[in-house]
Every structure is written in structure tokens, then in C-alpha cells.
Amino acid sequence: MVLCIINFCFPKFGWYLRYGWIFRGEAEPSRPYMTMVRTTSLLMLLIAFTLTLA
């Protein structure tokens, strides 16, 4: 859950850990990628909270 919160608040950090170190600051994540990451993180958080409350 902590990783989802970090990824939701700072999606660029997650992109850097996965792909950014390869390019060494020469590339930026695209806007659709950032939207997809935030949406997926929010969905996973909602599922996690629902399962913990059940």
C-alpha cells in the first residue's frame, strides 16, 4: 500500500526507478503514462482498502 501511495503522489519517481536511470536524465515520461500510473495506483489502493475493511 505504501508503494501505491508513493507511486500515486510521485509517479515520476517510479518511472525513474524503472526506466529513467537507463537514459540518465535525457528522457521524460509521457503524460499518458503518468495518467495510467496514477489511475492504476488509485485503483490498487481502493482494492487494498476494500479488502482490509472486509
N, C-alpha and C positions, 0 to 999 in steps of 0.2 A: 504494500500500500504506500509505503514511503517513496518508493521509486516512481510510482504513478503520480504522486503529488509533485515530486521534483520534475518529472517529465511534463506534467501539465503546466507548471509555473515557468519552467525554463526549458522549452523544447530544443533550443539551440545547443544547450549543454549536452543533451542526449545525442544530438546529431554529431557534435564534435567528438564525443567518446566513441561513436560507432564509425563515422566516416571522415570527420574533419581532420584528424591527425594525419591522414594519408596525404591530404592536399596542402597541409601546413599553412593555413590561412588564406589560400588563394581562391577558395570557393565558399559560397554561402548556400544554406538550404533554401529550397524554393518555398514560396508561400503556400502552395497546395500541400506540400509535405508537412509544413508546420501545422496547418489546419488538420490534416489527417492525424498527426501525432497527438494534438490536443484533444480531438474528438475521441480517439481510441483510449487515451488516458482517462478521460472523464467517464467513458462507458465502463472501463475496468474498475474505476473507483466506485461507481454506482453498484456494480455487481458485487464487489467486495463488501460494501456496507450492507447491502441487502442480505448477503449470506451470513454476515456476522450478527445481524439482528434476528435472523430466523431461528 
